[in-house]
């Protein structure tokens, strides 16, 4: 059921598409309410249907998360529309992490010339979705850097206020903030990718990209190797999750720009995008570790070394380290020399137990000493004196001093 007055989102089908926050502010102003009052009215309308769940408990509704998806479901139903998803990044909900880190900013950015053009064209000024992205640094139309503070008083602007509203501190309209405008003729990294992506998403608001698109792209880049090895070669930009790599949106844009691929094509047709990618680094080659081939002479050398170590008074090395030093596999030395291996393990276990008992004794004496002379020096001096006197690690000495002081 349509419960509110109809309102068309601005810039649909272009890179200058309106963000969802701006659309809600204009919709609330159309009904003579503030944004909070309008959202509260929509909560009460859908409280029974949504079983008390409020999908608007977020400051920024322009990113990609489950809360934004629920809010879009409610808003589309109330307005009788199906295209409001094009005002957000919800199309990459299954591709990127749902915390919106690396996607949207937490402060307002705007282009004053764009706002003046809106007024000149007798159109209500609105907030572009491009201005709310972290990767956006300049206006691609007017070639200037986006402003993030008022040019008159230097106050940072809130995302809650409509973009047409003047500064709260000094009352200067945002379209008149031309004092701090800086020319930026050089495009920022990924600007072409972002503008094309926003144009495609706003033209196809119902699309949801596949969660396996990035993994398929990584697999298609190097078919003879595993996809996780390609991810490691790209760098530590991927978030490790139980369902495969989930890169940030900014990472996807930078990756598409550096590999000279189209971001939309990576998400829609990963195999075709991988065929056109231009890698600036060599792919890791698939190899198998050569098996250790020990001879009879190697086993004899191991036998003699084990006999010397067992007859000595220590220290006794770990069996794995001993096998690596002599170039013999752990399974072969265990199978061929079981008696020597058993004696070495017993000797090493006795050595570890003796060192542990000696350390426990040192700790007991150190605790007693720290409790007795706790007022003579400060904590730092007592820790250093304790570590040197009883030959214990300095972090253990610090913990003893702290525990002793708290207990007493």
Secondary structure, DSSP 8 states (H G I E B T S, - for coil): ---S-----TTTTSTT-B-HHHHHHHHHHHTT--HHHHHHHHHHHHTTTTTT--TT--S--SS-SHHHHHHHHHHHHHHT-S-GGGGSSGGGTTTS-TT-TTTB-SS--B-HHHHHHHHHTT-----BSGGGBTT--EETTTTEE-B-B-TTT--B--SSS-TTS--TTT---GGG--TT--B--S--TTHHHHHHHHHHHHH-TT----TTHHHHHHHHH-TTS-HHHHHHHH-TTS---TTS----HHHHHHHHHHTT--HHHHHH-HHHHHHH---SS--------------HHHHHHHHHHHHHHHHS------HHHHHHHHT--HHHHHHH-HHHHHHHHHHHHHHHHHHHHHHHHHHHHHHHHHHHSTTSS-HHHHHHHHHHHHT--HHHHHHHHHHHHHH-
